[in-house]
Amino acid sequence: MSEFWLISAPGDKENLQALERMNTVTSKSNLSYNTKFAIPDFKVGTLDSLVGLSDELGKLDTFAESLIKRMAQSVVEVMEDSKGKVQENLLANGGVKENMKCLKIDLTSFVTHFEWDMAKYPAKQPLVNVVDTLAKQLAQIESDLKSRTAAYSALKTTLENLEKRSTGNLFTRTLSDIVSKEDFVLDSEYLVTLLVIVPKPSYAQWRKTYESLSDMVVPRSTKLIAEDNEGGLFTVTLFRKVIDDFKIKAKENKFTVREFFYDEKEIKREREEMTRLLSDKKQQYQTSCVALKKGSSTFRDHKVKVTPLGNPDRPAAGQTDRERESEGEGEGPLLRWLKVNFSEAFVAWIHIKALRVFVESVLRYGLPVNFQAVLLQPHKKSATKRLREVLNSVFRHLDEVAAASILDASVEIPGLQLSNQDYFPYVYFHIDLGLLD
């Protein structure tokens, strides 16, 4: 299971014996795997300041968990083509050291082998300073996350809007990847080539009547250059002066003239824009860029059923004629940032859990500071109820009223604002590593 229970009990002889009984019962019954959770000695300050910190740490805990879940989801979105590898990219940096370097380890190992980072969060500082450092660190990560994911979302939206232009029928889709220069009469003062959409049942009618739809239509100038399930795209060449008259007559015969004039520079710009956006989006995940072969479709892995005709060298619209040019197998900047800062945020979150245990233990068990924190990992979901019963039985003596209230929901705990489900005779905090659930 990816669930952990972080508890603490007083460190006196009686309660250390209680912890031993708990370990014995949970081990024999195969309820959980238990390890000591080391927390340094902090400067306690006043009890009033601890009460304030308890509230602040609760909010910070919730914020940190929400942040790392959002970051995990962002990794899923960026790795859309490799979602099966997401979990292996959600790692913690630190906790285990080799040759004086921190190793990236899985989240479960980090939690079960937790060591307080004295360099980053000095325990000799007042607790309020440590909490402030953690809060500022997480706030900065969230701010950066918002700006980076907003930029990525804008890139995706722009790309999706361009891609949508290739998914419609001949009436709405872009024609830049269908037509070619050879389909048009260009640089003529008098002649112009129009594109006309003709329903499939009307092909014969079009070929029979297009020359007579208006004056000054060039004979035998029509050519079918592409078609979809509904109709075909025909060219027709005529004199510029009769364009308006031809459009009116074509409409009367249910032929639709597409407003399109061949502009080689504009078509090149559109293709380059799509190539750039695809490359930018891909590079956020991996530095290997996606390049388009000259003349290939601009839409990755998106096949549109529009077939160009009459030019065997021209690629079909939407065909995935693309090659990957390896320019390095490293990670892209967004994925790299997410991995590094997810690790930072996760490490900070577990430090916050440790602080909460310390503060609540001092408030619950009093001074001088003397408690033992233990991390329990339930073996299976079905065992959690039995595990809770064992804990409540072992530590019932710490708070008889609380222990009774767990069995009887009608019992109220005087002065306690939490619901009975949140309060136990021992200090308890939940850690859930199911960040993608």
Disulfide bonds with the S-S distance in Angstrom:
none
